[in-house]
Amino acid sequence: MDVLGDYTTEVDLARRQLVLHPRNATAWRTPDLIPFSYHRLRGGQLWIDAEIAGRPVAAIIDLGANLSFANVRATPEREEAALVVRAVVGADRHVATFSAMLDVPVAVGELGLMAHALLIADLPIFDVVGLSDRPAMILGADVLGGRRMVIAPDEQRIYVSKL
């Protein structure tokens, strides 16, 4: 975000496109985009308010993550036993053990989304960015796939397409 913050950044996951618009450009504004205020974390990551199965969480936007993750504090209350999986995660290719829950509803404002597999563990990233004391998640490309996102730093908003 140190470089991208100089632009209005458009990411179209469906078309696999990245467009850097001058900050004063408006051509990216379309009626299908829904705005959300964001917060900047100390590492430059962006998070927005979301819900997992109706419970409030801080959702870190990470389009480089193929899957979505949640810390234990954000775990949905469900009766079914969670699956236990081992997966390679992060840039360092660290192998970690997770609980996994299937078909978990995620809402960002009026957008109803679905995490088909939500991996749950208290990952170090939640400590690094200062969110380990609250329900938090990493909102990955699995949930946001097929959508268009625009980060408008002048407005401190992220716009996400309805579809």
N, C-alpha and C positions, 0 to 999 in steps of 0.2 A: 504493500500500500504506500510505501514511501515514494514510488514512482507513479503508480496508478492514481494516487491521490491528486495528481496534477490534472487529471482528466475526468470526464464523466465516462465511466467504464461500462460497456455493454457486453454481456456474455450471453450468447444464444446457444444453449446446450443442444437443442434439437438440430441446429444447423452447424454446430461445432465452429462457431465464429466468435472472435473477440474483436470489438471495435472500440477504439479510443476516440471519443468525441471531445472537441474543445469544450471547456467548461461553460461557455455561453451558448452552445448549440442546443436546439430544441427538437430537431428532427426525430430523435429517438422516442419522444413522448407519443404514446399511442393509448387509446382508451382501454386496452386490455391490461394495462399495468396498474398494480395496486401498490401504494406507497407504505413503507414501514420505516419508522425512525430506527436508527442503529446507535450502538455504543461502540467506542473504540477501546480495545484492550491494550494493556501496556506493551504487548508484542506487536501491535498493529492490526491484529485480527479484529473482525467485526462481529458483533453479536446482536441479535434481535430477540424480542420477547416472543415466546412461542408456548405451546402446550403439548405435552405428551399425555395422551389418554385423559385430557381434561385438566391436567396438573401443570401450573406455570413452570417454565424452564427458561434459562438463558441459552439460546441456540447460536453457537458459533458457526458462521457460514464457512464451509470448506469444500469448494467444488473439486478439489484434488482428491478428496476422500471418496472412494467408490461406495462405501457403506456409511451408515449413520451410527453414531455411538452415543451412549448416555452414561453419566456417572450413577452410582448406586442410589444417590439421593433422588434421582429422577425416575427411578424404576417404577413402571406402572404396577398398581396393585391388581394382581390377577391370581386366580386360584390354580391355574395350570402350572405344572413344574416347568421351569425354564430349561432350555437346552444348554448344554455346556459345550463350547467349541474352542478350539485353539486356532488362532489366525495370525498371519504375519501382518503387522501394521506399521505405519509411519515410514518416514524417509530412511530410518536406520534399519528397516526390515526386522524389527523386534518381534519375536514370537510371544504372544500373550494369550492368556486364558480368559474367556468371556462367558457370561450367561447370554443367551440369545432368546429374544421373544419375537414371535412371528406376527405379522399384520398388526402393527401398533399405529393407531391414529396419531398424526402430528398435525397441529393447527398453527398457522401463522396468520393472526387476524382472521379474516373471513375465508382464507384459503384452507380447505381441508385436504391434507396430504396423507400419505401412507408410507410407513417404513415397513417394508415386507420382511425385513430381518433387522432388528435393532440389537446391536451388540452392547452389553452392559459391563462396565468395569470402571474403577477409579483410575483412569489413565493419568500419567504424569502431566499431560498438557493442561488438565484442569487446575493443577497446582501452579504451573508456570504462568498461566494467564490470570490467576487469582479468582477462579470460580469453584474451587473445591469445597467451599462452605455453603453452597447452594445447589439446587437441582440444575444441572446443565447438560447440554448435549452438543455433539458435533453434527450439524445438518449437512449431509453429504449429497453427492450427485445422484445417489439412488432415489432420494426423495424429491430432489429438485429437477431431475432429468426431464427433458422435453420442454422445459420452461426457459423463458428469457428473463434475465436479471440485468438491472441497470443500477450502478452505484453512483449516486450524485453527491459528491463530497461537499459541495457548496450548500446543499440543503440538509446534509447529514441524514440522507434517506436512501434506502434500497427499494427499488421497484421490482416486483415479481409479476410475471404474466399469469393470468388465470389458467392458461394452458399453453 
